Amino acid sequence: MTGAEQHEGPRTSGPFGAGDRVQLTGPKGRLHTITLRAGGELHTHHGVLRHEALIGLPDGSVVENSAGHEYLALRPLLRDFVMSMPRGAAIVYPKDAAQILAQADVFPGATVVEAGVGSGALSLWLLRAIGPAGQLVSFERRADFAEVARANVQTFLGEEPPTWQVVVGDLAEELPAATEPASVDRVVLDMLAPWECIGVVAEALRPGGVVICYVATATQLSRVAEFLRGTALFTEPESSETMVRGWHVEGLAVRPDHRMVAHTGFLISARRLAPGAIAPEQKRRASKSSYGDEDVELWTPGAVGDRDITDKNLRKRVREAQRAADARRIGDGTVDTAADDGSDVDSDAGPGTAPDSDAEAPTVD
């Protein structure tokens, strides 16, 4: 394989080849995601499926394993990958990622700043949106989370793209050194206290640029909105949440699914005003718009709360992510197969699942 071929990124169509990720739907709809490699095998209690049986076949093929059970083989979509990849931190769900791209109007060639990078799910969506002419700068306070994100991006894309820069550190401290003033098109903040970074974000954004924050609770949402208003540097913030309800459609049995992906987080966005510009005053109906010190206390990071992952669990996630990235490189020939420890990289996951994850998809019965 030539150097040029190694940096073409994942094949999105055509016959399956070594290094490709394949999603297999087996008996009873069970999903398995594997990375094809020479001599590889998928072992389940239903039998053995050799990777060679898939190499050379087109997307949408059906193959049999050693016991005669049939599997449907498809390349996983990005939404499938992010829902099953190893996680260091909780991910931004596809429904919210889609809204972030739309509401922030992330375009090809854009310069985008992201904080924090978490497990790399949103980074993958942003990298796809900005294209080869754009630039994504991702900030992450924790080096172990950044390691998981890098491995996940390498697994899906086959490399760490040149359009992506990962900075380990605090956005409020590192952003001025990483970007020029008024040079950033879009800023996406996925953190506990985004209001702490609004000052440096305002300096980095171009006039008309968008800042969008992803927060989990109503108290965080309120704090961000009031802080944005208080700076007088942005347009009136807009807030929303997205809930997705699937439908069961089979013959005349047409009804909503019993379970749905409900609240995962709020989105709040605003646009940077030109230097010296003063936004027209917004006329509002009378409401509880005043607040005191006791209310502000409820907005602090400690009161809002932050869910920590144990060091043991995180080390496991880092190993899982790195094994997946190594398997991708071994499969496409970018590293010597002798370096492979022979462990099976096949994972038992699919849309809406996270292997060994304690962060399940929010649902409503």
Secondary structure, 3 states (H helix, E strand, C coil): CCHHHHCCCCCCCCCCCCCCEEEEECHHHCEEEEECCCCCEEEECCEEEEHHHCCCCCCCEEEECCCCCEEEEECCCHHHHHHHCCCCCCCCCHHHHHHHHHHCCCCCCCEEEEECCCCCHHHHHHHHHHCCCCEEEEEECCHHHHHHHHHHHHHHHCCCCCCEEEEECCHHHHHHHHCCCCCEEEEEECCCCHHHHHHHHHHHEEEEEEEEEEECCHHHHHHHHHHHHHHCCECCCEEEECCECCEEEECCEEEECCCCECCCCEEEEEEECCCCCCCCCCCCCCCCCCCCHHHHHCCCHHHHCCCCCCHHHHHHHHHHHHHHHHHHHHHCCCCCHHHCCCCCCCECCCCCCCCCCCCCCCECC
